[in-house]
């Protein structure tokens, strides 16, 4: 119907003088936005099909293409924006829930950008990482409360199982299904080379990837897809996913279109069926139930692996984390509201949850006030965009961070936010074999290694500037941060002073 | 301007220590002479001393040294002490008034023992009872500050150059088997005597030169275990960390040093298996207590001294030995001035603890 017509938000601009009709754009676009008209002997395009992923732009040999935001507009209205109007038309036409992908894109405050880092001047010396050792190795896991001695007076090793990270950065959960085989292979190989971990997400572990087990975190989510004893023992740690920053309060969504043969086998579900995880774990309706699952998993893995509990950052996150820390978890992962996803209801993604910076500060402080901070390690994710974000997260109190969106970008993701369609032109969030092939794991893993290595260099530079030569001494060191343009309340939640104080 | 405790004030410093392994008495004048040589490392805003073995006549009693802002604080504190301790002796600490030492508080000394009934009721061991009582006085009685509370040891400190502080407290009237000294170069005016060093808890005292960059990580970690860092100084947090590791976790001095100045992972990996496992354990178990950034400290304890540098050795410290005497100081001149003819003079490496204990302690162990 005419009232449902929406002018495309982005327009494909082709410079006819440059276009040589090589048809690369046509072959590259899984959304079929380009085609060749033999009569006119011209390339044509339909901007309505374009998701603005830049695949055609990047591969056009003559730089004839660009994507621009349209200047077509509704009548200006600060309240009824074009986005609101368009979404109402769409829902009135379909009766459906709006779906989106990747993290919350709205204009909420980004606290990372409102914190500044300290450096040494005169009273203590900065340390030069090119000339002195600079340590970013981290051990994640519960610490013993009390040193014990044997009958000879020697220290007993009563340290619970730990994860050893050479860099304070891990790849967070992305399921096989939501992303491709080649994307998983890239992450697994990068984790191994970097001495860190990747995470299976809730889709089980493909049989080819068991060999990366020493660098794998296996996830157990509410759908229990692909969970069995061998799977639980295949990784270095087990993560219970209670929630995800992009969609707190609801389970995972994998459209049936992405459930092809391999995925169906790995997830242990029929081909083509939608994989919709329940919102709660049906054996966890309260904190004491979570404790039972934690210990069930520890029993199943002989108490040799740390158990991570991952939660979304929600309003009461500090109290929830305190319960988890007392519930036997070794590591708490907190995912902020900007965390990515392969598919989430738009309204939930854009309106539910809280910023990871505030959640982290509140959790770290609460666990310290209760004297149980060392019972668990804290890992945070949900839009860590650079090494500076990593440093700020650790100074606020995190032991390490999870990255996923940044990792996908290293693999070629252009944040077009259309993962749910399964047509990822970069071979990442798709299961179409001809698209998956576009991501070469030999190149992909190297780019991930490059990214994390570059960040680690930068972390060392920043630490050295502060006169800190070990990441432990940065953890929770909030005097190294100052707020800029924050209210008293925000400063007090972050537990930092304002710049100039 | 904010006072010490309301704001964190970085400072540079001089430190010095002497110990006689055979337990010979060393007069307080010696340590004053040593620290005075490093006059230029302080700026007149803080000096202090700790003497061990100085109260042989009361060696089994806790010696409380207390600063009071006025008599009402003293009365309130004494009421508290009366309720919780047997006070065997109390007096003003004798001083020699001088134009160089001003803004003096009232300075009192008490030799006490916990009241047996109170101690039993508290379900605490004696040292924990004493330390909690001291923390309570310092945090809850306005204008009272206990700056020394060990047995057979005492801290003497003030705002001023260390040699003037030594003269003020008449240290030539004290003899001990070990002494430490501190001259302070704060980057702000503390104006408060409690902020001077050494900082002490029970029989542990610390003199420290440096500005640690791990401060807030250390503070937030140690505060989980019942300590409260009210002064916001490095020395305070280091003392609490030492107290926690030695007294509460029962680690040896050497192991405690491996926590606070932990070897680099690359060093640990090259150790023989048993040592590697132990160091890995200590570093992984107490990550929040690793201290980074420059420091040189001398820890005083019952029966000995320990000198320790940060693991990169970002502050100077040398050790001298002569017969049964061991000297530790920021600069060699501070040793040579009191012992020109040394048997041995050396610089400990970063993170390498130098532990000196009385010969009598070794044989008793």
Interface residues (C-beta under 8 A of the other chain):
Chain A: X120 X123 X124 X125 X127 X132 X133 X135 X137 X139 X143 X144 X146 X147 X149 X155 X157 X159 X162 X368 X371 X373 X374 X466 X467 X468 X469 X470 X472 X473 X474 X475 X476 X477 X478 X479 X480
Chain B: X8 X10 X11 X12 X187 X210 X211 X212 X213 X214 X215 X216 X217 X218 X220 X221 X223 X224 X225 X249 X250 X251 X255 X262 X264 X265 X266 X277 X278 X281 X282 X284 X285 X286 X287 X288 X290 X291 X292 X293 X294 X311 X312 X314
